[in-house]
Amino acid sequence: MRKLLPFVLLFATVSSSVEAMAQNDSASLLNELSGMAPEMANLPVTGTFKGTYILNTASIESPAKGVLQVMIMHRFGKLSDGAYDLFGLDNATIRLGLDYGITDRLMVGIGRSSFEKNFDGSLKYKILRQTTDNKYPLSISLNTGLTYTTLRYADQPYLDATYRTKYFTQLMLAKKFSTAFSLQVTPSWLHYNLVPEAVDKNNIFVLGAGGRIKLTKRLSINGEYNYLFPNQVVSKEVYNSLSAGLDIETGGHVFQFIFTNSRGLVPPVFLANTTDSWGKGGIYFGFNISRVFNTGQAKSIPK
């Protein structure tokens, strides 16, 4: 509980300090719509985040109906690997993903990671969208899916599909407080059919928070922190996932340059299996690149 207290206090401080900003933002958005019909003043707020990921954690955003997104997530080795490994650049972990907007609210995604040779599939649904008149002050999305590990274990041939499958569900609550600041809170539930030791929990709970501060029209800094509640993973030393990065948006591309202590690229790995610490030099540099394609059915691409 003492470890969690600073995180709770930080979130409370940030939330209270931006409350006035939220009111001013609603007013400014309505002023921008002053020339429109009254029924258009409750439009959904767009651009809470530029991409479908804050950094490692999925954001509330998803491709519009008929839009296909190609996602490349790349992490080099640890900076502490030193000059021999060119400070991690000689090593790499990569995830290739495809996300498709079935509707403007529902997205389906698939991916493959080199780390543990994981395949993943997910569904993301926008339950509620923040509106410009603040009638709905939050955006809420649900992200749920599974991962399947195909790594070969010579000494454990009994690991069939059941033991290789992990599940995750994330409830994402986000608010665009102003044109320059957005915040998301992400409670996550993970389920492992197989855990390393009997003392480890099959069901894992994590509380995450991430934000975006816009610097220019196409540039922002992002950060996220995921708190793994204690006494859930006991058999090995794990750390909370902490990441910071820079977003650059150029038309249909979003580039994210990232520093993180997490090597994994799917929720069951980076949320509960981060074995490196910032304080011990366990920092990975990497990037995310996304590119969207209109398949001919999309009405528009969210900005």
QUIZI-V124742 format. One record per backbone hydrogen bond with DSSP energy under -0.5 kcal/mol. NH is the residue of the N-H (numbers start at 0). CO is the residue of the C=O. If there is no record, write none. Layout:
NH&CO ; NH&CO
//
This chain:
4&0 ; 5&1 ; 6&2 ; 7&3 ; 8&4 ; 9&5 ; 10&6 ; 11&7 ; 12&8 ; 13&9 ; 14&10 ; 15&11 ; 16&12 ; 17&13 ; 18&15 ; 21&17 ; 22&18 ; 23&19 ; 24&20 ; 25&21 ; 26&22 ; 27&23 ; 28&24 ; 29&25 ; 30&26 ; 31&27 ; 32&28 ; 33&30 ; 35&32 ; 39&36 ; 40&37 ; 42&39 ; 44&129 ; 53&56 ; 54&56 ; 58&51 ; 65&100 ; 66&63 ; 67&292 ; 68&98 ; 69&290 ; 70&68 ; 70&96 ; 71&288 ; 72&94 ; 73&286 ; 74&92 ; 75&284 ; 76&87 ; 76&90 ; 78&282 ; 79&280 ; 80&77 ; 81&78 ; 84&81 ; 85&82 ; 86&81 ; 87&84 ; 88&85 ; 89&84 ; 90&87 ; 92&74 ; 94&72 ; 95&111 ; 96&70 ; 97&109 ; 98&68 ; 99&107 ; 100&66 ; 101&99 ; 101&105 ; 102&105 ; 106&123 ; 107&99 ; 108&121 ; 109&97 ; 110&119 ; 111&95 ; 112&117 ; 113&93 ; 116&113 ; 117&112 ; 117&114 ; 118&147 ; 119&110 ; 120&145 ; 121&108 ; 122&143 ; 123&106 ; 124&141 ; 125&104 ; 126&124 ; 126&139 ; 127&139 ; 130&135 ; 131&42 ; 133&130 ; 136&134 ; 138&173 ; 139&127 ; 140&171 ; 141&124 ; 142&169 ; 143&122 ; 143&141 ; 144&167 ; 145&120 ; 146&165 ; 147&118 ; 148&163 ; 149&115 ; 149&116 ; 150&115 ; 153&151 ; 155&152 ; 158&155 ; 159&157 ; 163&159 ; 164&160 ; 164&161 ; 165&146 ; 166&190 ; 167&144 ; 168&188 ; 169&142 ; 170&186 ; 171&140 ; 171&169 ; 172&170 ; 172&184 ; 173&138 ; 173&171 ; 174&182 ; 176&174 ; 176&180 ; 177&180 ; 180&177 ; 181&211 ; 182&174 ; 183&209 ; 184&172 ; 185&207 ; 186&170 ; 187&205 ; 188&168 ; 189&203 ; 190&166 ; 191&201 ; 192&164 ; 199&196 ; 200&231 ; 203&189 ; 203&201 ; 205&187 ; 206&226 ; 207&185 ; 207&205 ; 208&224 ; 209&183 ; 210&222 ; 211&181 ; 212&220 ; 213&179 ; 213&211 ; 214&218 ; 215&218 ; 219&246 ; 220&212 ; 221&244 ; 222&210 ; 223&242 ; 224&208 ; 225&240 ; 226&206 ; 226&224 ; 227&225 ; 228&204 ; 228&226 ; 233&231 ; 237&235 ; 238&273 ; 240&225 ; 242&223 ; 243&258 ; 244&221 ; 245&256 ; 246&219 ; 247&254 ; 248&217 ; 249&247 ; 249&252 ; 252&249 ; 253&289 ; 254&247 ; 255&287 ; 256&245 ; 257&285 ; 258&243 ; 259&283 ; 260&241 ; 268&265 ; 269&265 ; 270&266 ; 272&268 ; 274&272 ; 275&260 ; 279&276 ; 280&277 ; 281&276 ; 282&280 ; 283&259 ; 284&76 ; 285&257 ; 286&73 ; 287&255 ; 288&71 ; 289&253 ; 290&69 ; 291&251 ; 292&67 ; 294&65 ; 294&292
//
